[in-house]
C-alpha cells in the first residue's frame, strides 16, 4: 500500500497543505517509500506515540514499538510467511480467536492484544488528525493507492536491507563472537545502519564503513562493503526484477517496442543495479524526473483533487482495474454438480457491475473466489459466501427467475450488491396500463435503450448450463463486447416467425395478461477476514478511549513541559536582564525555589497529575511575574513618556500660534482653544508628577505608573485636542455668475456698466450675430 496522501473534507482540501503536512512528524503526506520508515507505533504506560517520534523509540522501547505490520493483513497466524517474519520482530505476535494475527504489547501498564486492523486504524487516525490540524477543518475522505498490476511483494527496499543484515550478522558472529539476533535492540540498530549503508552505496562505488558503538556487551563493531559486493550479495533479488516486468507486458498486451518512455518511482529504484536491469529490459534510458519517494503519493493528491468539487484540474482519464480474476461458484438446483463462472477477468475495468440470472425454487448460495490462486500474493483465495434468501417457486410450480447484481466498487471491493426475484401476477386486461405493457415487452426482449445503465452487463445462468454474457446496455470503453448471446435472445426471432405463420389462422382464445413484479431479496454476506459488526464496534470504542487517553496525556505532558521551560528560562534571565528588577534576598530565594522545582520534576514530580504541574507553575509565576512585569515596564515606559511629551509639545505649539494670531488657526473659536490649553496643562502636570515619583523608585520596586496608563493618557489627550486643532477653515464663496441668453457668463456689475456704454448704439441684429467686440463669439445655425 502506498498510502494516504489525501485527507480532506472535501477530500482534495488536503492538496492545500500537502507540502506542510508532509514535513510533520507523523508523515501524513507522502508515503510511497516512507510508509515503512514512518508507520511506527510505540505503546507506553500512559499513551501511544505514532510516526517519527515513535521511530526514535524503536530501539529504546523495542518490545512495545510496532512496525512493518502492513504485510500481515489478510493472513492467518499459521501462515508460513507470518511464522518466518515473527523471528525478526521486536514485538510479539499471537493468534487471535478468529485465527488472525494479533500483536501483544504493554499499554497503560496492562497487556493488550491488538489486531493488525486496529494497528492500521491507529496510524490512519493519526494521519487524519495531522491533516485536520493543518487544514483547520474536518477530514472525512482519503485516497489510498494500492499497487497491483504486476508486482512482487517480496522485492523491495526491506528485502535488500535484510540481505545486508544477514551478511553482517554472520560476520560479527565470526569476528566478534556476538550473535546479533539474540538481542533485538542490537538487531534493530544493525537494521538502521544497514539501511544507511545501502543508501550510501547507491552514490558511492568505493568501500564504505559500517561502525556501531557499544553494539553488544559494551563492544564496538565495524565492517565494510562496496557496491560490487552488495550486488553480488543481492544477485537473487536482482534476478527477480524482470519477472514482474514480463508479467506487466503480458497483461497489457504490449511489446517492449510499444513503450515510448519509462518512469521509475520508489526508494529501491535508486539502487544502480536495479536501474540497469530495467534499462536492459526496455532497451532505452529510464526517466527519473519524478520524486521517487513521493510520486505515488502525489498521484493520490491529484486523484483527490479530481474527485473533489472544490478544485478544478485538467481532465484526466483514470481507470482502475481488477488485478486478479474473480469467479463465482454455485450448486445447481436439486443437483450435486457445481456451476462456475468468471465474472471479472484480470485487469477488468473498475468500478463495474454485472447482472446474473438464475432459475431457482428456493434460497441458494454463491461463493466468490480468485480464479488464479497462484497469482494472488496471499494464500487465501476465497473472497466470501453470499446466500440469496426468500427465493420461492412461481405459483404454477415453475422456477423463479432471480437476478443477482455483482459489483466491484470504486474501492476495488467485490460484493453482491442486490438480488431480485421476478414474479408473474395475472391481471385483467382493463387493468393493464400502457406503462405495464411496455415493461412486459421489455422483459420479453433485449433492451433497446443504449444509455439505460452504463457499466452494467447482464448474464443469464440457467440451471445446469454455463452462463453466457450479454451486454444489457451500451458497451462502454471499459469492457469489451461479448460475442455470445443468451439462448433466450436467440429464441426471439423464431417466435416472431411463428407469429407470422399464425396470421392466416383463426384467432385463439385470449390468454390472461401477466404482470411482472420485481421483488427485492435479502442477501446474507459472509466475507473472509471481514470484521463482525460487534467486533468492529468494540474496536471503534477501544480506539475512542485510546484517543481520549492520548489527549489527556498530551495535556499532562504539556503542563509538565511548561513548568520545566519556565524554570530554565527564568533561571537564565535572573542572572541576566531580570537581575536588577528583584532585590537580593528575593533573588536568592527565587533561585533556590527554581532549583527545588527542577529536582522535583525529575524525582517526585516525574509522573504527577496535570493539576500538580498547573499548581507548581502558578506558584513560580506568583514570584516571577512581578519581576517580568517590572522589566517589561522599564523597557516600555520611557517610550510611552517620550511619545506623550511629543504630543504635549505639538498641542502647546498650536495653542501658542493661536495666541499669536496665526492665520492657520484664526478660524478656531477661542473657547475651544482654551479646552486644548487646559488639557495640555493638566496632562503635563500629571506627567511631571508621576515621572518625579517614578524617579524615586528603585528598579526592584513596582512602578508608580505603567505603560498602559501612559498610553491611555495619550489617547485621552488626542481625543480632546485633535478635533479642535484639525478644524478646517470655512470656505469663502465667490460671486455667482449669470449666463446671458446669447453670450458667456459675465458679472452683473460688468453687465450694467456695459449697458451704459452702449446707450444709443445700434442694437444687435436678430439673425443670431453676436457683438463684434466679443472675443469668444458663438457660431449659431440659422433657421
Helices and strands as residue ranges (DSSP letters): E 2-8, G 11-17, H 18-22, H 35-38, E 41-43, E 48-50, H 52-55, G 62-64, E 65-66, G 70-72, H 80-86, E 92-95, E 101-107, E 110-115, H 116-135, E 141-145, H 157-175, G 180-182, H 184-203, E 208-216, E 219-225, H 227-233, H 235-239, H 241-252, G 256-258, G 267-270, H 272-282, H 295-307, E 320-322, E 326-331, E 338-344, E 348-350, E 352-360, E 364-370, G 373-375, E 382-388, E 400-408, E 414-427, G 429-431, H 434-444, E 456-461, E 468-470, H 487-501, G 502-504, E 513-520, E 523-527, H 533-574, G 579-581, H 584-602, G 604-607, H 610-659, H 670-695, H 707-725, E 738-739, E 745-746, H 748-757
